[in-house]
Amino acid sequence: MPNDTAVARYLNPPSLERPPGYSHVVDVRGSRLIFTAGQAGVDATGTVVGGDDVEAQAEQAFRNLSAALESVGCTASNLVKLTVFVRDMARLADYRRARDRFFNSVTPAIAPAVTLVEVSRLYSESLLIEIEAVAAA
């Protein structure tokens, strides 16, 4: 069953496996797209938050993503696509806990299309995750 919002429908066709916490298809009807740069687990001074804790770094990355969205009058409810880069796929559950809290922070809860990629390194050796996004308004 599609979840309709103001500018997007989040769909999971029955012929595809049921995804955990994201949608296979997002049908965007909005006329405005917002692209963010990758957001990492750093504060406004560039200091890494959370050390070796993927969940803490993901929480900070989502806080940064929220700030980026707010700067153009959007919230998490406007998200239609995330690309997530992680350094260690074995720690995926840590990322997912932070992701689920973030997606559930808006009503109705959203589940944008997500691509998750393991990478050997990010722009700083201390970073464990980076999240880029596309929103529609």
DSSP file with accessible surface (Angstrom, degrees, kcal/mol):
  #  RESIDUE AA STRUCTURE BP1 BP2  ACC     N-H-->O    O-->H-N    N-H-->O    O-->H-N    TCO  KAPPA ALPHA  PHI   PSI    X-CA   Y-CA   Z-CA
    1    1 A M              0   0  214      0, 0.0     9,-0.1     0, 0.0     2,-0.0   0.000 360.0 360.0 360.0 126.1    0.0    0.0    0.0
    2    2 A P        -     0   0   47      0, 0.0     2,-0.7     0, 0.0     9,-0.2  -0.347 360.0-136.1 -70.1 148.1    1.5    3.4   -1.0
    3    3 A N  E     -A   10   0A  55      7,-1.6     7,-1.5    -2,-0.0     2,-0.3  -0.907  24.7-152.8-102.4 106.2    2.1    6.0    1.7
    4    4 A D  E     +A    9   0A  98     -2,-0.7     2,-0.2     5,-0.2     5,-0.2  -0.649  20.9 167.8 -86.2 135.5    1.0    9.3    0.1
    5    5 A T        -     0   0   31      3,-1.9    73,-0.0    -2,-0.3    72,-0.0  -0.735  53.9 -78.9-128.2-174.9    2.5   12.6    1.2
    6    6 A A  S    S+     0   0   97     -2,-0.2     3,-0.1     1,-0.2   131,-0.1   0.873 122.9   5.5 -57.0 -42.2    2.3   16.1   -0.2
    7    7 A V  S    S+     0   0   26      1,-0.2    22,-3.9   129,-0.2    23,-0.9   0.467 124.3  47.2-125.1  -2.2    4.8   15.6   -3.0
    8    8 A A  E     - B   0  28A   0     20,-0.2    -3,-1.9    21,-0.2     2,-0.4  -0.992  52.7-151.4-146.4 149.1    5.8   11.9   -2.9
    9    9 A R  E     -AB   4  27A  77     18,-1.8    18,-2.7    -2,-0.3     2,-0.6  -0.982  17.4-147.8-115.9 132.4    4.4    8.4   -2.8
   10   10 A Y  E     -AB   3  26A   8     -7,-1.5    -7,-1.6    -2,-0.4     2,-0.4  -0.895  25.9-175.4-103.0 119.7    6.6    5.7   -1.2
   11   11 A L  E     - B   0  25A  34     14,-3.2    14,-2.2    -2,-0.6    13,-0.6  -0.914  28.6-174.1-125.6 146.1    6.0    2.3   -2.9
   12   12 A N        -     0   0   37     -2,-0.4    -2,-0.0    12,-0.2     6,-0.0  -0.849  27.8-142.7-133.1  92.7    7.0   -1.3   -2.5
   13   13 A P    >   -     0   0   42      0, 0.0     3,-2.2     0, 0.0    11,-0.0  -0.271  17.1-124.7 -56.4 140.8    5.6   -3.3   -5.4
   14   14 A P  T 3  S+     0   0  139      0, 0.0     4,-0.1     0, 0.0     0, 0.0   0.719 108.1  66.3 -62.9 -17.8    4.5   -6.8   -4.3
   15   15 A S  T 3  S+     0   0  109      2,-0.1     2,-0.3     0, 0.0     0, 0.0   0.533  96.1  68.2 -81.1  -4.3    6.8   -8.4   -6.9
   16   16 A L  S <  S-     0   0   81     -3,-2.2     8,-0.0     1,-0.1    -4,-0.0  -0.845  98.3 -93.3-110.7 153.0    9.8   -7.1   -5.0
   17   17 A E        -     0   0  147     -2,-0.3    -1,-0.1     1,-0.1    -2,-0.1  -0.208  47.6 -98.8 -60.9 152.3   11.1   -8.2   -1.6
   18   18 A R        -     0   0  188     -4,-0.1    -1,-0.1     5,-0.0     5,-0.1  -0.620  43.6-137.0 -74.2 117.5    9.8   -6.2    1.4
   19   19 A P        -     0   0    9      0, 0.0     2,-1.2     0, 0.0     3,-0.2  -0.501  10.5-119.9 -81.4 146.8   12.6   -3.7    2.3
   20   20 A P  S    S-     0   0   60      0, 0.0     3,-0.1     0, 0.0    -2,-0.0  -0.700  88.3 -22.1 -86.3  94.4   13.7   -3.1    5.9
   21   21 A G  S    S+     0   0   30     -2,-1.2     2,-0.3     1,-0.2    82,-0.1   0.639 121.8  70.0  88.7  13.7   13.2    0.6    6.5
   22   22 A Y  S    S-     0   0   52     -3,-0.2     2,-0.4    89,-0.1    -1,-0.2  -0.926  73.3-113.2-149.2 173.2   13.2    2.1    3.0
   23   23 A S        -     0   0    4     89,-1.5    91,-0.4    -2,-0.3   -11,-0.2  -0.904   6.8-146.2-112.5 145.0   11.1    2.1   -0.2
   24   24 A H  S    S+     0   0   62    -13,-0.6     2,-0.4    -2,-0.4   -12,-0.2   0.841  89.3  27.9 -72.1 -34.0   12.0    0.6   -3.5
   25   25 A V  E     -B   11   0A  60    -14,-2.2   -14,-3.2     2,-0.0     2,-0.5  -0.991  59.0-170.0-134.0 136.2   10.2    3.3   -5.4
   26   26 A V  E     -B   10   0A  29     -2,-0.4     2,-0.8   -16,-0.2   -16,-0.2  -0.982  12.6-155.9-124.8 117.0    9.5    7.0   -4.6
   27   27 A D  E     -B    9   0A  59    -18,-2.7   -18,-1.8    -2,-0.5     2,-0.5  -0.833  15.3-158.2 -93.7 106.1    7.1    8.7   -7.0
   28   28 A V  E     +B    8   0A  52     -2,-0.8   -20,-0.2   -20,-0.2   -21,-0.0  -0.772  24.9 168.4 -94.5 126.5    7.9   12.4   -6.8
   29   29 A R        +     0   0  121    -22,-3.9   -21,-0.2    -2,-0.5    -1,-0.1   0.392  44.2 109.9-111.6  -2.1    5.3   14.9   -7.9
   30   30 A G        -     0   0   24    -23,-0.9   -23,-0.0     1,-0.1    -2,-0.0  -0.257  62.4-141.6 -73.3 163.1    6.9   18.1   -6.5
   31   31 A S  S    S+     0   0  127    106,-0.6     2,-0.4     1,-0.1    -1,-0.1   0.426  81.0  67.3-104.5   1.1    8.4   20.8   -8.7
   32   32 A R        -     0   0  105    105,-1.5   105,-2.5     2,-0.0     2,-0.4  -0.983  60.3-167.6-128.1 126.0   11.4   21.5   -6.5
   33   33 A L  E     -C  136   0B  95     -2,-0.4     2,-0.4   103,-0.2   103,-0.2  -0.929   3.2-162.5-112.7 139.6   14.4   19.2   -5.9
   34   34 A I  E     -C  135   0B  22    101,-2.8   101,-2.9    -2,-0.4     2,-0.5  -0.979   3.9-165.0-121.5 127.3   17.0   19.8   -3.2
   35   35 A F  E     -C  134   0B 144     -2,-0.4     2,-0.3    99,-0.2    99,-0.2  -0.950   6.4-159.2-112.4 132.0   20.3   17.9   -3.3
   36   36 A T        -     0   0   21     97,-2.8    97,-0.4    -2,-0.5     3,-0.1  -0.816  18.2-119.6-107.5 151.4   22.6   17.8   -0.2
   37   37 A A        -     0   0   72     -2,-0.3    96,-0.2     1,-0.2    94,-0.1  -0.355  56.9 -69.9 -71.0 164.7   26.3   17.1   -0.1
   38   38 A G        -     0   0   20     94,-0.1     2,-0.5    -2,-0.1    94,-0.3  -0.380  51.3-149.4 -59.9 131.6   27.3   14.1    2.0
   39   39 A Q  E     -D  131   0B  44     92,-3.2    92,-2.6    -3,-0.1     2,-0.2  -0.920  17.5-173.4-108.1 131.0   26.8   14.8    5.7
   40   40 A A  E     -D  130   0B   3     -2,-0.5     2,-2.0    90,-0.2    24,-0.2  -0.572  42.0 -82.0-116.3 179.4   29.1   13.1    8.1
   41   41 A G  S    S+     0   0    0     88,-0.7     8,-3.2    -2,-0.2     2,-0.3  -0.371  85.8 116.5 -82.1  58.1   29.3   12.7   11.9
   42   42 A V  B     -G   48   0C  19     -2,-2.0     6,-0.2     6,-0.3    -2,-0.1  -0.938  57.3-131.0-125.2 150.6   31.0   16.0   12.5
   43   43 A D    >   -     0   0   58      4,-2.3     3,-2.3    -2,-0.3    -3,-0.1  -0.222  46.5 -80.1 -87.5-174.4   29.8   19.1   14.4
   44   44 A A  T 3  S+     0   0  114      1,-0.3    -1,-0.1     2,-0.1    -2,-0.0   0.711 131.5  53.4 -63.3 -19.3   29.9   22.7   13.2
   45   45 A T  T 3  S-     0   0  111      2,-0.1    -1,-0.3     0, 0.0     3,-0.1   0.463 120.3-107.4 -91.8  -3.2   33.6   23.0   14.0
   46   46 A G  S <  S+     0   0   49     -3,-2.3     2,-0.3     1,-0.3    -2,-0.1   0.501  71.2 145.4  89.4   5.8   34.4   19.9   12.0
   47   47 A T        -     0   0   80      1,-0.1    -4,-2.3    -5,-0.0    -1,-0.3  -0.610  55.1-114.1 -80.2 131.5   35.1   17.7   15.0
   48   48 A V  B     -G   42   0C  40     -2,-0.3     2,-0.5    -6,-0.2    -6,-0.3  -0.462  29.4-146.8 -66.3 131.7   34.1   14.1   14.7
   49   49 A V  S    S+     0   0   38     -8,-3.2    11,-0.1    -2,-0.2    -1,-0.0  -0.869  73.1  16.7-102.3 129.9   31.3   13.2   17.1
   50   50 A G  S >  S-     0   0   35     -2,-0.5     3,-2.3     6,-0.1     7,-0.2   0.422  83.4-138.4  96.9  -3.3   31.0    9.8   18.6
   51   51 A G  T 3  S-     0   0   49      1,-0.3    77,-0.1    -3,-0.2    -2,-0.1  -0.246  81.8  -6.9  55.2-122.3   34.5    8.4   18.0
   52   52 A D  T 3  S+     0   0  115     75,-0.1     2,-0.8     4,-0.0    -1,-0.3   0.170 106.8 112.1 -92.9  17.1   34.3    4.8   16.8
   53   53 A D    <>  -     0   0   80     -3,-2.3     4,-2.4     1,-0.2     5,-0.2  -0.818  48.3-168.1 -97.4 104.8   30.6    4.6   17.5
   54   54 A V  H  > S+     0   0    8     -2,-0.8     4,-2.9     1,-0.2     5,-0.2   0.902  87.7  53.5 -59.5 -42.0   28.7    4.3   14.1
   55   55 A E  H  > S+     0   0   39      1,-0.2     4,-2.6     2,-0.2    -1,-0.2   0.930 110.1  46.8 -62.0 -43.1   25.4    5.0   15.7
   56   56 A A  H  > S+     0   0   26      2,-0.2     4,-2.1     1,-0.2    -1,-0.2   0.908 113.6  48.4 -66.0 -41.1   26.6    8.2   17.3
   57   57 A Q  H  X S+     0   0    0     -4,-2.4     4,-2.6    -7,-0.2    -2,-0.2   0.909 111.8  49.8 -65.7 -38.8   28.2    9.3   14.0
   58   58 A A  H  X S+     0   0    0     -4,-2.9     4,-2.7     2,-0.2     5,-0.2   0.915 107.8  54.0 -65.2 -41.3   25.0    8.5   12.1
   59   59 A E  H  X S+     0   0   49     -4,-2.6     4,-2.2     1,-0.2    -1,-0.2   0.927 111.4  45.6 -56.4 -45.6   23.0   10.5   14.6
   60   60 A Q  H  X S+     0   0   21     -4,-2.1     4,-2.7     2,-0.2    -2,-0.2   0.913 110.3  53.3 -66.5 -40.7   25.2   13.5   14.0
   61   61 A A  H  X S+     0   0    0     -4,-2.6     4,-2.5     1,-0.2    -2,-0.2   0.919 110.4  47.7 -60.5 -41.0   25.1   13.0   10.3
   62   62 A F  H  X S+     0   0    4     -4,-2.7     4,-2.7     2,-0.2    -1,-0.2   0.878 109.5  53.0 -69.4 -34.8   21.2   13.0   10.5
   63   63 A R  H  X S+     0   0  120     -4,-2.2     4,-2.2    -5,-0.2    -2,-0.2   0.929 111.2  47.3 -61.6 -43.4   21.3   16.2   12.7
   64   64 A N  H  X S+     0   0   29     -4,-2.7     4,-2.4     2,-0.2    -2,-0.2   0.905 110.3  51.7 -63.9 -41.1   23.5   17.8   10.0
   65   65 A L  H  X S+     0   0    0     -4,-2.5     4,-2.7     1,-0.2    -2,-0.2   0.921 108.6  51.9 -62.1 -41.7   21.1   16.6    7.3
   66   66 A S  H  X S+     0   0   31     -4,-2.7     4,-3.0     1,-0.2    -2,-0.2   0.922 109.4  49.5 -59.1 -44.6   18.2   18.1    9.2
   67   67 A A  H  X S+     0   0   56     -4,-2.2     4,-1.7     2,-0.2    -1,-0.2   0.912 110.7  50.1 -62.7 -40.3   20.0   21.4    9.4
   68   68 A A  H  < S+     0   0   29     -4,-2.4     4,-0.4     2,-0.2    -2,-0.2   0.936 113.3  45.7 -63.5 -44.1   20.7   21.4    5.7
   69   69 A L  H ><>S+     0   0    0     -4,-2.7     5,-2.6     1,-0.2     3,-1.7   0.921 109.7  54.2 -65.1 -43.6   17.1   20.7    5.0
   70   70 A E  H ><5S+     0   0  131     -4,-3.0     3,-1.9     1,-0.3    -1,-0.2   0.837  96.1  67.8 -60.7 -30.4   15.8   23.3    7.4
   71   71 A S  T 3<5S+     0   0   97     -4,-1.7    -1,-0.3     1,-0.3    -2,-0.2   0.710 108.6  37.6 -65.3 -16.8   18.0   25.9    5.6
   72   72 A V  T < 5S-     0   0   52     -3,-1.7    -1,-0.3    -4,-0.4    -2,-0.2   0.073 125.9 -96.6-119.5  21.2   15.7   25.6    2.6
   73   73 A G  T < 5S+     0   0   72     -3,-1.9     2,-0.2     1,-0.2    -3,-0.2   0.741  86.0 118.3  75.6  25.0   12.4   25.2    4.5
   74   74 A C      < -     0   0    2     -5,-2.6    -1,-0.2    -6,-0.1     2,-0.2  -0.719  42.0-163.1-118.3 169.0   12.3   21.4    4.4
   75   75 A T    >   -     0   0   62     -2,-0.2     3,-2.3    -3,-0.1     4,-0.3  -0.786  49.4 -78.9-134.5-176.8   12.3   18.6    6.9
   76   76 A A  G >  S+     0   0    4      1,-0.3     3,-1.9    -2,-0.2    30,-0.1   0.803 122.3  72.2 -56.9 -27.2   12.9   14.8    6.9
   77   77 A S  G 3  S+     0   0   41      1,-0.3    -1,-0.3    28,-0.1    26,-0.0   0.695  91.3  58.5 -65.7 -14.9    9.4   14.4    5.5
   78   78 A N  G <  S+     0   0   30     -3,-2.3    58,-2.8    57,-0.1    -1,-0.3   0.525  79.5 116.5 -89.3  -7.1   10.7   15.9    2.2
   79   79 A L  E <   +E  135   0B   0     -3,-1.9    56,-0.3    -4,-0.3    32,-0.1  -0.409  27.0 163.0 -68.8 136.1   13.3   13.2    1.6
   80   80 A V  E     +     0   0B   9     54,-3.0    33,-1.9     1,-0.3     2,-0.3   0.528  65.5  23.0-122.7 -18.1   12.9   11.0   -1.4
   81   81 A K  E     -Ef 134 113B  59     53,-1.8    53,-2.5    31,-0.2     2,-0.4  -0.977  55.0-174.5-154.6 134.0   16.4    9.4   -1.7
   82   82 A L  E     -Ef 133 114B   0     31,-2.3    33,-2.2    -2,-0.3     2,-0.5  -0.982   8.7-162.4-123.6 143.0   19.4    8.7    0.5
   83   83 A T  E     -Ef 132 115B  24     49,-2.5    49,-2.7    -2,-0.4     2,-0.5  -0.997  17.2-165.7-119.5 122.2   22.8    7.4   -0.5
   84   84 A V  E     -Ef 131 116B   0     31,-3.1    33,-3.0    -2,-0.5     2,-0.5  -0.940   8.2-162.8-115.9 127.2   24.7    6.1    2.6
   85   85 A F  E     -Ef 130 117B  48     45,-3.1    45,-1.9    -2,-0.5     2,-0.3  -0.945  14.3-179.6-109.9 121.4   28.4    5.3    2.6
   86   86 A V  E     -Ef 129 118B   5     31,-2.7    33,-2.8    -2,-0.5    43,-0.2  -0.913  28.5-146.3-121.5 150.4   29.6    3.1    5.5
   87   87 A R  S    S+     0   0   56     41,-2.1     2,-0.3    -2,-0.3    42,-0.1   0.709  91.5  29.4 -85.0 -22.1   33.1    1.9    6.3
   88   88 A D    >   -     0   0   70     40,-0.4     3,-2.1     1,-0.1    -1,-0.3  -0.854  58.0-165.4-146.1 105.0   32.0   -1.4    7.7
   89   89 A M  G >  S+     0   0   66     -2,-0.3     3,-1.7     1,-0.3     4,-0.2   0.750  87.5  73.5 -62.0 -22.1   28.8   -3.2    6.6
   90   90 A A  G 3  S+     0   0   89      1,-0.3     3,-0.3     2,-0.1    -1,-0.3   0.717  93.9  54.7 -65.0 -16.8   29.1   -5.4    9.7
   91   91 A R  G X> S+     0   0   58     -3,-2.1     4,-1.3     1,-0.2     3,-0.9   0.096  71.0 118.9-103.8  23.5   27.9   -2.4   11.8
   92   92 A L  H <>  +     0   0   31     -3,-1.7     4,-2.7     1,-0.3     5,-0.2   0.857  66.4  61.7 -58.2 -38.3   24.8   -1.9    9.7
   93   93 A A  H 3> S+     0   0   56     -3,-0.3     4,-1.8     1,-0.2    -1,-0.3   0.872 100.6  55.0 -59.8 -35.0   22.5   -2.4   12.7
   94   94 A D  H <> S+     0   0   39     -3,-0.9     4,-1.4     2,-0.2    -1,-0.2   0.925 110.5  45.0 -64.2 -44.5   24.1    0.6   14.4
   95   95 A Y  H  X S+     0   0    3     -4,-1.3     4,-2.9     1,-0.2    -2,-0.2   0.930 109.9  55.8 -62.3 -44.4   23.3    2.8   11.4
   96   96 A R  H  X S+     0   0   82     -4,-2.7     4,-2.9     1,-0.2     5,-0.2   0.851 102.2  55.3 -62.6 -35.5   19.8    1.5   11.1
   97   97 A R  H  X S+     0   0  107     -4,-1.8     4,-1.9     2,-0.2    -1,-0.2   0.946 112.7  42.6 -61.9 -44.8   18.9    2.4   14.7
   98   98 A A  H  X S+     0   0    0     -4,-1.4     4,-2.2     2,-0.2    -2,-0.2   0.920 114.6  51.5 -66.5 -42.8   19.8    6.0   14.0
   99   99 A R  H  X S+     0   0    9     -4,-2.9     4,-2.9     1,-0.2     5,-0.3   0.936 108.4  50.5 -59.5 -46.1   18.1    5.9   10.7
  100  100 A D  H  X S+     0   0   63     -4,-2.9     4,-2.1     1,-0.2    -1,-0.2   0.910 110.1  49.5 -63.4 -40.8   14.8    4.6   12.1
  101  101 A R  H  < S+     0   0  113     -4,-1.9     4,-0.3    -5,-0.2    -1,-0.2   0.922 113.0  48.2 -61.1 -43.0   14.8    7.3   14.8
  102  102 A F  H >< S+     0   0   17     -4,-2.2     3,-1.5     1,-0.2    -2,-0.2   0.954 113.0  45.6 -64.0 -49.4   15.4   10.0   12.2
  103  103 A F  H >< S+     0   0    5     -4,-2.9     7,-1.2     1,-0.3     3,-0.9   0.849 111.9  53.1 -63.7 -34.1   12.7    8.7    9.8
  104  104 A N  T 3< S+     0   0  108     -4,-2.1    -1,-0.3    -5,-0.3    -2,-0.2   0.481  86.4  85.7 -80.1   0.2   10.2    8.3   12.6
  105  105 A S  T <  S+     0   0   77     -3,-1.5     2,-0.3    -4,-0.3    -1,-0.2   0.568  87.9  56.4 -78.0  -8.0   10.8   11.9   13.7
  106  106 A V  S <  S-     0   0   22     -3,-0.9     4,-0.1    -4,-0.2     0, 0.0  -0.874  93.6 -95.0-122.2 156.2    8.2   13.2   11.2
  107  107 A T  S    S+     0   0  140     -2,-0.3     2,-0.2     1,-0.1   -30,-0.1  -0.979 112.0  28.5-119.0 126.3    4.5   12.3   10.8
  108  108 A P  S    S-     0   0   64      0, 0.0    -1,-0.1     0, 0.0    -3,-0.1   0.642 104.8-120.2 -72.3 156.9    3.8   10.2    8.9
  109  109 A A        -     0   0   43     -2,-0.2     2,-0.3    -5,-0.1    -5,-0.2  -0.311  33.1-142.2 -59.1 144.6    7.1    8.4    9.2
  110  110 A I        -     0   0    7     -7,-1.2    -4,-0.1    -4,-0.1    -1,-0.1  -0.719  21.1-166.7-112.3 162.8    8.9    8.2    5.9
  111  111 A A        -     0   0   26     -2,-0.3   -89,-0.1   -32,-0.1   -88,-0.1  -0.647  19.5-171.2-145.8  81.0   10.9    5.6    4.1
  112  112 A P        -     0   0    0      0, 0.0   -89,-1.5     0, 0.0   -31,-0.2  -0.164  40.7 -80.3 -67.6 169.2   12.7    7.1    1.1
  113  113 A A  E     -f   81   0B  18    -33,-1.9   -31,-2.3   -91,-0.2     2,-0.4  -0.504  56.5-164.2 -65.6 139.5   14.6    5.1   -1.5
  114  114 A V  E     -f   82   0B  22    -91,-0.4     2,-0.5   -33,-0.2   -31,-0.2  -0.996  20.5-166.9-135.5 135.9   18.0    4.2    0.0
  115  115 A T  E     -f   83   0B  66    -33,-2.2   -31,-3.1    -2,-0.4     2,-0.5  -0.988  13.3-163.6-117.0 130.1   21.3    3.0   -1.5
  116  116 A L  E     -f   84   0B  48     -2,-0.5     2,-0.4   -33,-0.2   -31,-0.2  -0.967   9.4-179.1-118.6 126.7   23.8    1.7    1.0
  117  117 A V  E     -f   85   0B  55    -33,-3.0   -31,-2.7    -2,-0.5     2,-0.5  -0.987  22.7-138.3-130.4 132.3   27.5    1.3   -0.1
  118  118 A E  E     -f   86   0B 102     -2,-0.4     2,-0.3   -33,-0.2   -31,-0.2  -0.768  28.6-174.1 -86.4 132.4   30.5    0.0    1.9
  119  119 A V        -     0   0   38    -33,-2.8     3,-0.1    -2,-0.5    -2,-0.0  -0.887  32.4-129.3-125.3 157.9   33.6    2.1    1.1
  120  120 A S  S    S-     0   0  112     -2,-0.3     2,-0.3     1,-0.2    -1,-0.1   0.777  87.0  -7.3 -78.8 -25.3   37.2    1.7    2.2
  121  121 A R        -     0   0  143    -35,-0.1    -1,-0.2    -3,-0.0     2,-0.2  -0.986  56.1-146.8-165.3 157.3   37.5    5.3    3.4
  122  122 A L        -     0   0   18      2,-0.5     5,-0.0     5,-0.3     8,-0.0  -0.502  56.2 -72.4-114.4-170.5   35.8    8.6    3.6
  123  123 A Y  S    S+     0   0  143     -2,-0.2     2,-0.4     1,-0.1     3,-0.0   0.694 123.3  37.0 -66.5 -15.6   37.3   12.1    3.6
  124  124 A S  S >  S-     0   0   37      1,-0.1     3,-1.6     3,-0.0    -2,-0.5  -0.999  78.9-133.1-132.3 138.7   38.7   11.7    7.1
  125  125 A E  T 3  S+     0   0  104     -2,-0.4    -1,-0.1     1,-0.3    -2,-0.1   0.788 106.8  59.5 -59.1 -25.0   40.1    8.4    8.4
  126  126 A S  T 3  S+     0   0   71     -3,-0.0     2,-0.3     2,-0.0    -1,-0.3   0.655  84.8  97.6 -79.1 -16.5   38.0    9.0   11.6
  127  127 A L    <   +     0   0    0     -3,-1.6    -5,-0.3     1,-0.1     3,-0.1  -0.567  42.9 177.5 -82.3 139.6   34.7    9.0    9.8
  128  128 A L        +     0   0   19      1,-0.3   -41,-2.1    -2,-0.3   -40,-0.4   0.541  66.4  24.1-112.7 -12.8   32.6    5.8    9.6
  129  129 A I  E     - E   0  86B   0    -43,-0.2   -88,-0.7   -42,-0.1     2,-0.3  -0.994  51.3-174.3-155.0 148.3   29.5    7.1    7.7
  130  130 A E  E     -DE  40  85B  37    -45,-1.9   -45,-3.1    -2,-0.3     2,-0.5  -0.978  10.7-162.3-145.7 138.1   28.4    9.7    5.3
  131  131 A I  E     -DE  39  84B   0    -92,-2.6   -92,-3.2    -2,-0.3     2,-0.3  -0.982   5.6-174.9-128.5 122.8   24.9   10.4    4.0
  132  132 A E  E     - E   0  83B  76    -49,-2.7   -49,-2.5    -2,-0.5     2,-0.3  -0.840  15.7-167.5-112.0 156.0   23.8   12.4    1.0
  133  133 A A  E     - E   0  82B   4    -97,-0.4   -97,-2.8    -2,-0.3     2,-0.4  -0.952  24.4-150.2-144.4 158.7   20.2   13.1    0.2
  134  134 A V  E     -CE  35  81B  29    -53,-2.5   -54,-3.0    -2,-0.3   -53,-1.8  -0.997  22.7-173.8-126.2 132.3   17.7   14.3   -2.3
  135  135 A A  E     -CE  34  79B   1   -101,-2.9  -101,-2.8    -2,-0.4     2,-0.4  -0.875  11.0-149.2-121.9 157.3   14.5   16.0   -1.1
  136  136 A A  E      C   33   0B   0    -58,-2.8  -103,-0.2    -2,-0.3  -129,-0.2  -0.987 360.0 360.0-128.0 139.2   11.4   17.2   -3.0
  137  137 A A              0   0   32   -105,-2.5  -105,-1.5    -2,-0.4  -106,-0.6  -0.956 360.0 360.0-139.7 360.0    9.2   20.1   -2.1
